[in-house]
Amino acid sequence: MSIWWSLHLRREAASVPLARRLLMGTMETAGVDPDVSYDLSVALTEACANAVEHGGARDDAPASEAYRVTAYLDGDTCRIEVTDCGPGFPSHLGRREPVPVPAAVTSEHGRGLGLIEELADHVRFRNRPGRGAVVSFDKILKWREGALLPAS
């Protein structure tokens, strides 16, 4: 069995805990190990916070006040995608994919994308030309004893 859901959220700080609670509830109901659920919820929180803060800088985008979160639990993997309508990640010369620049050690902001990379098994940052950015990340799931949806 698999589960997927998608949310269309306003770019407001209050939307971040909503997405996190929905993910945590889904994981708990399915029987995902709490440590894995926590890692994914922190990564989702960081991706949503990034979309809220940076995801609507383009004045010409009518949907710039919203972002989308999609989660897929399929077999032993969870994939989460957060899509916004902002300017996207800065490109670096000679690279097709954007590479987020790490924050300075003393910086108060800018560590979220690096945290996502540490908490997930596979992370991809990409731009949708003229339409925003996508952060997607996967994590292999571990299951509690007697889980509802363990991988077969």
C-alpha positions, 0 to 999 in steps of 0.5 A: 500500500502507498499513501500520498497527499498534496497541500496548497498552502499560503506563504505564511508562517502558520502554514509550516506547522500545519504541513509538519503535523500532517506529515507526523500524523501520516507517519504515526498512523502508517507505523513509521519509526519515530526517529525517521518521522522526526528527521523527515518532519524537521527537513520538511519544516526547513523546506517550508520555511524556505518557501515561505521566506523566499518563495514569492519574490517575483511580483509578476507571479499571481500564485506567488503567495502560495507554495505546494507540499507533496508527500509520497510514502511508497514501500520503504521510501518517503519522498517529499517535494516543496514547490514555490513560485519564487525566483529559484535558487541561484545558478552557478556558472557551468552547472545545470542544477543550482547549488545552494551556498552554505551559510557562514558558521556565525550566520543566523540564517541559511542553514536549512538546506544543509540540514535537509541534506543531513537528514535525508538520504537523497536531496535535489534542488532544482529550478523551474524556469520562470516558475520557482524552485523545488526542493525534493528529498527522500528517506528510507523508512524504518517501521515500528513493530506491528506497523500498518504499512510496512514494506513487503 
